[in-house]
Amino acid sequence: MIVVRKAAKYAAYARMTVRNHLAYVLDFLMRSLFLLVILYIFFQLWSVTFEGVGESRINGYSFEQMIWYLVVAESIILASPKLNAKVEAEVKNGDIGYQLIRPASYLLMHYGSYMGEAAVRVVVNLLLGSSLATIWFGWSWPGWNVPMMLAVMIGAFTVNFLMAMLIALCAFWVEETRGLDFVYNKLLFTVGGMLLPLEMFPDTLRSVSEWLPFQTIAYFAAKTAVLPDAKELVRMIAIQWGWVVLLAAGAGLVYRKGVRKLNVNGG
């Protein structure tokens, strides 16, 4: 019962964040229009690529699957909240001192808020991206790939949260984490499989990428959406939550060390 009550407490942070952001859905829609621009550009690029190759499939992906892959991958990355900016501001302004005295875990509190915001953002992005893809390829009834993809998305956003939190917690030492966040996002774009599925990587780069956590965020969910496979689903979820355990332990350790050396400026 204690675990349930604690889970309900942090779920409340997620519900509160969802309600707050639903009040600004129009704002999300305006910002998500950038997704449509990106997808249109990729549509043109991949259209030329498939025509130039003269094959119906490239590394196991058809043209339609490639576009749907990009819809899901881009939606996830663009839906991820900017956690480092929030934590960095709390450390710089001294607001973190007030957070520490609350009867709640600082990390779990941010996790609940992060997941709530990500849920709103990814739904809006997927609706817009799916609408554009449907205009290109026509309507098709969703199958088991949709619930499978959603199951992978939970792990994807959890891993992304923990990676972003590890970077954000560096604010205890450097007080400026935008550079680290920039590098992290570029790794998501490349070796994380946002721009290209890992199957299209050179063998050496693909082998390295498969040992890194970046693939668990965009690539796993996008591949599940277009090439669903029950055995692969189990493998992906196991890898995701294995990384969750390792990253959560790392985030907890860094947080405790940061709190011990905390020097609140102006707080």
SULCORMO-V125653 format. One record per pair of residues at least 12 apart in sequence whose C-alpha atoms are under 10 Angstrom apart, sorted by the first residue. I is the first residue (numbers start at 0). J is the second residue. D is the distance in Angstrom with one decimal. If there is no record, write none. Layout:
i: <I:I>
j: <J:J>
d: <D:D>
This chain:
i: <5:5:5:6:6:8:8:8:8:9:9:9:9:9:9:9:9:10:10:10:10:10:10:10:11:11:11:11:12:12:12:12:12:12:12:12:12:13:13:13:13:13:13:13:13:13:13:13:14:14:14:14:14:15:15:15:15:16:16:16:16:16:16:16:16:16:17:17:17:17:17:17:17:17:17:18:18:18:19:19:20:20:20:20:21:21:21:24:24:24:25:27:27:27:27:27:28:28:28:28:28:30:30:30:31:31:31:31:31:31:31:31:31:31:32:32:32:33:33:34:34:34:34:34:34:34:34:35:35:35:35:35:35:35:35:35:37:37:37:37:38:38:38:38:38:38:38:38:39:39:39:39:41:41:41:41:41:42:42:42:42:42:42:42:45:45:45:45:46:46:46:48:49:49:50:57:57:58:58:58:58:58:59:59:59:60:60:60:60:60:60:61:63:63:63:63:64:64:64:64:64:65:65:65:65:65:66:66:66:66:66:66:67:67:67:67:67:67:67:67:67:67:68:68:68:68:68:68:68:68:68:68:68:68:68:69:69:69:69:69:69:69:69:69:69:70:70:70:70:70:70:70:70:70:70:70:71:71:71:71:71:71:71:71:71:71:71:71:71:71:71:71:72:72:72:72:72:72:72:72:72:72:72:72:72:72:72:72:73:73:73:73:73:73:73:73:73:74:74:74:74:74:74:74:74:74:74:74:74:74:75:75:75:75:75:75:75:75:75:75:75:75:75:75:75:75:75:76:76:76:76:76:76:76:76:76:76:76:76:77:77:77:77:78:78:78:78:78:78:78:78:78:78:78:79:79:79:79:79:79:79:79:79:79:79:80:80:80:80:80:80:80:80:80:80:80:81:81:81:81:81:82:82:82:82:82:82:82:82:82:82:82:82:83:83:83:83:83:83:83:83:83:83:83:83:83:83:84:84:84:84:84:84:85:85:86:86:86:86:86:86:86:86:86:86:86:87:87:87:87:87:87:87:87:87:87:87:88:88:88:88:89:89:90:90:90:90:90:90:90:90:90:90:90:90:91:91:91:91:91:91:91:91:91:92:92:92:92:93:93:93:93:93:93:94:94:94:94:95:95:95:95:96:96:96:96:96:97:99:105:105:106:106:106:106:106:106:106:109:109:110:110:110:110:110:113:113:113:114:114:114:114:117:117:118:118:118:121:141:142:142:143:143:143:143:143:144:144:144:144:144:144:144:144:144:145:145:145:145:145:146:146:147:147:147:147:147:147:147:147:148:148:148:148:148:148:148:148:148:149:149:149:150:150:150:150:151:151:151:151:151:151:151:151:151:151:151:151:151:152:152:152:152:152:152:152:152:152:153:153:153:153:153:154:154:154:154:154:154:154:154:154:154:154:154:155:155:155:155:155:155:155:155:155:155:155:155:155:155:156:156:156:156:157:157:157:157:157:157:157:157:158:158:158:158:158:158:158:158:158:158:158:158:158:159:159:159:159:159:159:159:159:160:160:160:161:161:161:161:161:161:161:161:161:161:162:162:162:162:162:162:162:162:162:162:163:163:163:163:163:164:164:164:164:164:164:164:165:165:165:165:165:165:165:165:166:166:166:166:166:166:167:167:167:167:168:168:168:168:168:168:168:169:169:169:170:171:171:171:171:171:171:171:171:171:171:172:172:172:172:183:184:186:186:186:187:187:187:187:187:187:187:188:188:188:188:189:189:189:190:190:190:190:190:190:190:190:190:190:191:191:191:191:191:191:191:191:191:191:191:192:192:192:192:192:192:192:192:192:192:192:193:193:193:193:193:193:193:194:194:195:196:196:196:196:196:196:197:197:197:197:197:210:211:212:212:212:212:212:212:213:214:214:214:215:215:215:215:215:215:216:219:219:219:219:219:219:220:220:220:223>
j: <103:104:107:107:111:103:107:108:111:103:104:107:108:109:110:111:112:107:108:110:111:112:114:115:108:111:112:115:107:108:109:110:111:112:113:114:115:108:109:110:111:112:113:114:115:116:117:118:111:112:114:115:116:111:112:115:116:111:112:113:114:115:116:117:118:119:112:113:114:115:116:117:118:119:120:115:116:119:115:116:115:116:119:120:116:119:120:119:120:123:123:78:119:120:123:124:120:123:124:126:127:77:120:124:74:77:78:120:121:123:124:125:127:128:124:127:128:77:124:70:73:74:77:124:125:127:128:70:73:124:127:128:129:130:131:132:69:70:73:128:66:67:69:70:73:128:131:132:66:128:131:132:65:66:69:70:194:62:63:65:66:69:132:135:62:63:65:66:62:63:66:62:61:62:62:198:199:196:197:198:199:200:198:199:226:196:198:199:222:225:226:225:132:135:136:225:221:222:224:225:226:195:196:221:222:225:128:129:132:135:136:225:128:129:131:132:133:136:221:222:224:225:193:194:195:196:217:218:220:221:222:223:224:225:226:128:192:193:194:195:196:217:218:221:222:124:125:126:127:128:129:131:132:193:221:224:121:124:125:128:129:148:152:193:217:218:220:221:222:223:224:225:125:188:191:192:193:194:195:196:216:217:218:219:220:221:222:224:121:124:125:128:188:193:194:217:221:120:121:122:123:124:125:126:127:128:129:193:217:221:117:118:120:121:122:124:125:152:155:156:159:193:216:217:218:220:221:117:121:124:155:156:159:184:187:188:193:216:217:117:120:121:124:116:117:118:119:120:121:122:123:124:125:156:113:114:116:117:118:120:121:156:159:160:163:112:113:114:115:116:117:120:156:159:160:163:113:160:163:167:180:109:110:112:113:159:160:161:163:164:166:167:180:160:163:164:165:166:167:168:169:170:175:176:177:179:180:167:170:175:176:177:180:109:167:109:163:164:166:167:168:169:170:171:174:176:166:167:168:169:170:171:173:174:175:176:177:167:170:174:175:170:263:167:168:169:170:171:172:174:261:262:263:264:266:170:171:174:175:262:263:264:265:266:263:264:265:266:261:262:263:264:265:266:263:264:265:266:258:261:263:266:258:261:262:263:266:266:258:251:254:160:161:164:247:250:251:254:160:164:156:157:160:161:164:156:157:160:153:156:157:160:156:160:152:153:156:152:224:224:227:223:224:227:228:229:220:222:223:224:225:226:227:228:229:220:223:224:225:227:223:224:220:223:224:227:228:229:232:233:219:220:221:222:223:224:225:227:232:220:223:224:220:223:232:236:215:216:217:219:220:221:223:224:232:233:235:236:239:215:216:217:219:220:221:223:236:239:216:220:236:239:240:215:216:219:220:235:236:237:238:239:240:242:243:212:213:214:215:216:217:218:219:220:235:236:239:240:243:215:216:217:239:215:216:239:240:242:243:246:247:212:213:215:216:239:240:241:242:243:244:245:246:247:187:212:213:215:216:217:243:246:243:246:247:242:243:244:245:246:247:248:249:250:251:180:183:212:213:242:243:246:247:249:250:179:180:183:184:250:246:247:249:250:251:253:254:246:247:249:250:251:252:253:254:178:179:180:183:250:253:179:180:250:254:250:251:253:254:256:257:258:253:254:257:257:253:254:256:257:258:259:260:261:262:263:257:260:261:262:213:213:208:213:214:212:213:214:215:216:217:218:213:214:217:218:208:213:214:204:205:207:208:209:211:212:213:214:218:208:209:211:212:213:214:215:216:217:218:219:205:208:213:214:215:216:217:218:219:221:222:213:214:216:217:218:219:221:217:218:218:214:217:218:219:221:222:209:214:218:219:222:238:242:238:239:241:242:243:246:239:235:238:239:235:236:238:239:240:242:239:231:232:235:236:238:239:232:235:236:235>
d: <8.6:9.8:9.9:9.3:9.5:8.3:9.7:8.7:9.1:8.2:8.8:6.6:5.9:8.8:8.0:5.5:8.2:9.5:8.8:9.3:5.9:8.5:9.3:8.6:9.3:7.6:8.7:9.5:9.3:6.6:8.2:8.6:5.3:5.3:9.0:9.2:7.7:8.6:9.0:8.1:4.5:4.7:7.3:6.3:4.2:7.4:9.6:9.2:8.3:8.1:9.4:6.3:9.2:9.3:7.8:7.8:9.5:8.3:5.6:8.1:8.6:5.4:5.9:9.6:9.7:9.1:8.2:9.7:8.9:5.1:5.9:8.8:7.7:6.5:9.6:8.8:9.3:9.3:9.6:8.9:8.8:6.9:7.2:8.8:9.3:7.3:9.6:8.4:8.8:8.1:9.9:9.7:8.8:7.0:7.3:8.7:9.0:6.8:8.0:10.0:8.3:9.6:10.0:9.6:8.9:8.1:8.9:8.5:9.7:7.5:6.1:9.7:7.7:9.2:8.7:7.9:9.3:9.4:9.8:8.5:7.2:7.5:7.8:7.3:9.6:8.0:7.2:9.1:9.9:9.0:7.3:6.5:9.9:9.6:7.3:9.8:9.4:9.5:8.5:10.0:7.7:9.6:7.3:7.0:8.4:7.6:8.3:8.7:9.6:9.9:8.5:9.5:9.5:7.6:8.2:9.9:9.3:8.9:9.5:9.0:6.6:9.4:9.3:9.3:7.1:9.7:8.0:8.1:7.3:9.7:9.6:9.3:8.7:7.0:9.8:9.3:8.1:9.1:9.7:6.2:6.2:9.7:8.0:9.2:9.2:9.1:9.2:9.6:9.8:8.6:8.6:9.7:8.5:8.9:7.2:9.1:9.7:9.1:8.9:5.7:8.2:8.8:8.6:9.5:9.4:8.1:9.6:9.9:7.3:9.7:9.7:9.5:8.4:7.8:10.0:6.9:9.6:10.0:7.8:9.3:7.8:6.8:8.7:9.4:8.9:8.2:9.3:8.4:8.7:4.9:6.4:8.8:7.0:6.3:9.2:9.0:9.6:7.1:7.2:8.2:9.1:9.2:9.5:7.2:9.6:8.4:7.0:9.7:9.0:5.5:7.0:9.1:7.8:9.8:8.0:9.8:9.0:8.6:6.8:7.9:8.7:9.1:9.8:9.0:7.6:9.0:7.2:5.2:8.8:9.7:7.5:9.3:9.8:9.4:9.7:8.0:5.4:7.9:9.4:9.6:8.4:4.8:6.6:8.9:7.3:5.4:8.8:9.7:9.5:8.4:9.0:8.8:9.3:6.6:8.2:7.7:9.0:8.2:5.8:8.4:8.5:5.1:5.9:9.4:9.1:7.5:9.9:9.8:8.8:9.6:8.3:9.6:8.5:6.0:9.4:8.0:8.5:8.0:8.4:8.0:9.9:9.1:7.8:6.4:9.9:8.6:8.9:9.7:8.7:9.9:9.9:9.2:9.2:8.7:8.2:8.6:7.9:8.2:6.9:9.2:7.9:7.8:7.9:8.1:5.4:7.9:8.1:4.8:5.0:8.6:8.7:7.2:9.6:9.3:8.1:8.8:8.1:5.5:9.0:7.7:8.0:7.4:7.8:8.2:9.6:9.5:6.5:8.7:9.7:6.8:6.3:8.5:9.8:9.7:8.7:9.4:8.9:9.6:8.3:9.7:9.2:8.4:9.7:9.9:7.6:9.9:7.7:9.9:6.4:6.8:9.1:6.9:9.6:9.9:6.4:6.8:8.9:6.8:4.3:7.9:9.2:8.5:9.3:6.8:7.5:9.5:7.3:7.5:9.8:9.2:8.1:7.8:9.5:9.4:8.3:9.0:10.0:8.1:9.7:5.9:7.1:9.5:7.6:9.5:9.8:9.7:9.7:6.2:7.6:8.5:5.5:8.2:9.6:6.5:7.1:7.3:9.2:9.8:8.9:8.8:9.5:9.3:9.6:9.6:8.8:10.0:6.7:6.7:9.9:7.5:8.5:8.7:7.1:8.2:9.7:8.0:8.7:6.8:9.2:9.4:7.4:6.6:8.7:9.3:7.6:6.5:6.9:7.0:9.4:8.3:4.9:5.7:6.3:4.7:8.3:9.5:9.4:7.0:9.4:9.4:8.1:8.9:9.3:8.9:9.5:7.1:7.2:8.9:8.9:10.0:9.1:9.9:9.1:8.2:9.3:8.3:7.9:8.4:8.9:8.9:9.7:8.0:7.0:8.5:9.2:8.6:9.0:7.2:8.6:7.2:7.8:8.3:7.6:9.9:9.8:9.4:9.2:9.7:9.8:9.5:9.6:9.8:9.0:7.7:9.5:9.8:9.8:9.6:6.4:5.2:7.2:7.8:5.4:8.4:9.6:9.8:8.4:6.4:9.4:9.0:9.7:9.0:8.4:6.8:7.5:7.4:8.8:8.4:7.2:9.9:8.4:5.3:7.4:8.4:5.5:5.4:9.1:8.2:8.7:7.6:9.3:8.9:8.5:9.8:8.9:8.1:8.5:8.6:9.6:6.9:5.4:9.2:7.9:9.6:7.7:9.5:7.5:6.3:8.2:9.1:7.5:8.4:8.3:5.8:9.1:9.8:9.6:9.9:9.4:9.3:9.5:9.5:10.0:7.7:7.6:9.6:9.1:9.2:7.0:9.5:9.4:5.8:6.6:9.4:7.8:9.7:9.3:9.0:5.8:4.2:7.0:9.2:7.8:7.3:10.0:9.1:7.1:9.2:9.5:9.2:6.7:9.1:10.0:9.8:8.6:8.7:8.7:9.6:7.0:9.8:9.6:7.8:8.5:7.4:6.8:7.0:8.0:9.8:7.0:5.7:9.4:9.9:7.6:8.9:9.6:9.1:8.3:8.6:6.4:9.5:9.3:9.9:9.6:9.6:9.7:9.4:7.4:9.8:9.6:6.0:6.4:9.7:8.8:6.8:9.8:9.6:8.6:8.9:9.1:9.9:9.3:7.0:9.0:9.5:8.3:9.6:7.4:8.3:9.5:9.7:9.4:9.4:10.0:6.9:9.9:9.7:9.3:8.1:9.0:7.5:5.4:9.0:9.7:7.3:8.4:9.8:6.7:6.7:8.6:9.2:9.9:8.8:8.1:9.9:10.0:8.0:10.0:7.0:6.5:9.8:7.3:9.7:8.1:9.0:8.0:8.7:9.3:8.7:9.0:5.5:7.8:9.8:7.7:6.6:8.3:9.7:7.6:8.6:8.8:9.9:9.0:9.6:10.0:7.2:9.7:9.5:5.8:7.7:9.7:7.9:7.7:9.3:9.1:9.9:8.8:9.9:9.4:9.1:9.6:7.9:8.0:8.6:5.7:8.8:8.5:9.6:6.8:7.0:9.3:7.2:9.2:8.4:7.9:4.4:4.4:7.5:7.1:6.5:6.4:9.3:9.8:8.8:7.9:6.1:9.1:8.6:6.3:4.9:8.6:9.0:9.6:9.5:8.6:8.7:5.6:6.2:9.9:8.5:9.3:9.2:8.4:9.3:9.3:6.4:9.3:8.5:7.6:8.3:8.2:7.5:9.8:9.5:9.9:9.2:8.5:7.7:9.7:6.7:9.3:9.5:9.9:9.7:9.9:9.1:7.4:8.6:7.5:5.8:9.4:8.7:8.4:9.3:8.6:6.6:8.8:10.0:9.0:9.4:9.0:10.0:9.2>
